[in-house]
Amino acid sequence: MIDKERTSKQYDQIIAECRKVYLDKIQQYGTSWRVLRTISIADQIYIKAYRIRTIQEKQQQKIPESLEHEWIAMVNYGLIALIQFKLKDDERIDLPVEEALSYYDAAVRETKDLMHKKNHDYGEAWREMSQESLVDLILTKLLRIRQMVRNVQQADVAEQIYSNFQDIINYAVFALIQQSEQHEG
């Protein structure tokens, strides 16, 4: 199987796991995440990414929760950010489950399409990257988002924030693919 097909299949498998967690959380808490602003979502992802980085640097962890959960949370919070952009004029807090899933699936399709385009141009370079680099890139994107949120008056800043969240999602998916390959190998 060529890399593009393999990547697409792996991407779908990872997203299926993330979608299951998203659905479980909606069934447990509803769509309470609808109250989160862009900066709050960025901060939630920051917390997850920073925990991974700290554990990578200290090479030990004291909370037994796996890092896989942190990567999945970054994917889901990133997708929630994209959904929030789409629903910016919709003030509802409680979305029906099917509608919340529909928005999730649409955001995944759009983000996966971006991944395919970038993989074409970059030749799937992420496969040679370390988990440390992936988390550092995510942290960089988050710091950029924080700066852009401060400059929200600029015309194209919303599009830039949106694309940074898409990159974060894809980096987190890549990390999860790498981890699944390590477990298989």
C-alpha positions in Angstrom: 0.0 0.0 0.0 1.5 3.4 -0.9 2.0 5.9 1.8 -0.9 8.1 0.9 -3.4 5.2 1.2 -1.8 3.9 4.3 -1.8 7.4 5.9 -5.5 7.9 4.9 -6.5 4.5 6.5 -4.4 5.2 9.7 -5.9 8.7 9.9 -9.4 7.3 9.7 -8.6 4.8 12.4 -7.3 7.4 14.8 -10.2 9.7 14.1 -12.6 6.9 14.8 -11.0 6.5 18.3 -11.2 10.3 18.8 -14.8 10.5 17.6 -15.8 7.7 20.1 -14.3 9.8 23.0 -16.1 12.9 21.7 -19.4 11.1 21.5 -18.9 9.6 25.0 -18.2 13.1 26.4 -21.3 14.5 24.7 -23.4 11.7 26.1 -21.9 12.4 29.6 -21.7 16.2 29.6 -23.8 17.4 26.6 -22.2 20.1 24.5 -21.1 22.2 27.5 -17.9 23.0 25.4 -20.1 25.5 23.5 -19.3 28.1 26.2 -15.6 28.0 25.5 -14.0 30.9 23.7 -11.1 30.5 21.3 -8.5 31.4 23.9 -10.0 28.8 26.3 -9.8 26.1 23.8 -6.3 27.0 23.0 -5.4 26.9 26.7 -7.0 23.5 27.1 -4.8 22.2 24.2 -1.8 24.0 25.7 -2.3 22.2 29.0 -2.3 18.8 27.2 0.7 19.6 25.0 2.7 21.0 27.9 2.0 17.9 30.0 3.4 15.7 27.2 6.5 18.0 26.8 7.1 17.9 30.6 6.9 14.1 30.7 9.2 13.9 27.7 11.8 16.1 29.3 11.6 14.5 32.8 11.2 11.0 31.4 8.8 10.1 34.1 5.2 10.8 35.0 3.3 10.7 38.3 -0.2 10.7 37.0 -0.8 7.2 35.4 -3.1 8.6 32.6 -1.6 7.7 29.2 -0.2 10.3 26.9 -2.5 8.9 24.2 -5.4 10.4 26.0 -3.7 13.8 25.8 -3.1 13.5 22.1 -6.8 12.5 21.6 -7.9 15.5 23.7 -5.8 17.8 21.5 -7.5 16.4 18.4 -11.0 16.8 19.9 -10.4 20.3 21.3 -9.0 21.3 18.0 -12.1 20.0 16.2 -14.3 21.7 18.8 -12.5 25.0 18.0 -13.3 24.5 14.3 -16.9 23.8 15.1 -17.1 26.9 17.3 -15.9 29.0 14.3 -18.7 27.5 12.2 -21.2 28.2 14.9 -20.0 31.7 15.8 -23.4 33.3 15.3 -25.3 30.4 16.9 -25.9 31.0 20.6 -27.2 27.6 21.5 -25.3 25.7 24.2 -27.1 22.4 23.8 -26.7 20.8 20.4 -28.5 17.6 19.6 -26.0 14.7 19.5 -26.5 14.1 15.8 -25.9 17.7 14.9 -22.8 17.8 17.1 -21.5 14.7 15.3 -22.3 16.1 11.9 -20.3 19.2 12.7 -17.4 17.0 14.0 -17.4 14.9 10.8 -17.5 18.0 8.5 -14.5 19.5 10.4 -12.6 16.1 10.1 -13.2 15.9 6.4 -12.0 19.5 5.8 -8.9 18.9 8.0 -8.1 15.6 6.5 -8.3 17.2 3.0 -5.8 19.8 4.2 -3.5 17.0 5.5 -3.6 15.3 2.1 -2.6 18.5 0.4 0.3 19.2 2.8 1.5 15.6 2.7 1.6 15.9 -1.1 3.8 19.0 -0.9 5.9 17.8 2.1 6.2 14.2 1.2 5.0 12.9 4.5 8.0 14.3 6.3 6.1 13.9 9.6 6.9 10.2 9.5 10.5 11.1 10.2 9.8 13.6 12.9 10.0 12.9 16.7 7.1 13.1 19.1 9.1 15.9 20.7 9.0 17.9 17.5 5.3 17.4 17.0 4.5 18.6 20.5 6.8 21.6 20.1 5.1 22.5 16.8 1.7 22.3 18.5 3.0 24.6 21.3 4.3 27.0 18.7 0.9 27.1 17.0 -0.8 27.7 20.3 1.4 30.6 21.1 0.6 32.0 17.7 -3.1 31.6 18.3 -2.8 33.4 21.6 -1.0 36.3 19.8 -3.6 36.4 17.0 -6.5 36.4 19.5 -5.1 39.7 20.8 -5.1 41.1 17.3 -8.6 40.0 16.4 -9.3 43.3 14.7 -7.1 42.3 11.7 -9.2 41.1 8.8 -7.6 37.7 8.1 -6.8 36.7 11.7 -9.8 34.4 12.0 -8.7 32.3 9.0 -5.2 32.1 10.3 -6.4 30.9 13.7 -8.6 28.4 12.0 -5.8 27.0 9.9 -3.5 26.8 13.0 -6.1 24.7 14.8 -6.2 22.4 11.7 -2.5 22.0 11.8 -2.6 21.2 15.5 -5.2 18.5 14.8 -3.1 17.0 12.1 0.1 17.0 14.2 -1.8 15.3 17.0 -3.2 12.7 14.6 0.4 12.1 13.3 1.6 11.5 16.8 -1.1 9.0 17.4 -0.3 7.2 14.2 3.3 7.1 15.2 2.4 5.6 18.6 0.1 3.0 17.0 3.0 2.0 14.7 5.3 1.7 17.6 2.8 -0.6 19.4 2.4 -2.7 16.2 6.2 -2.9 15.7 
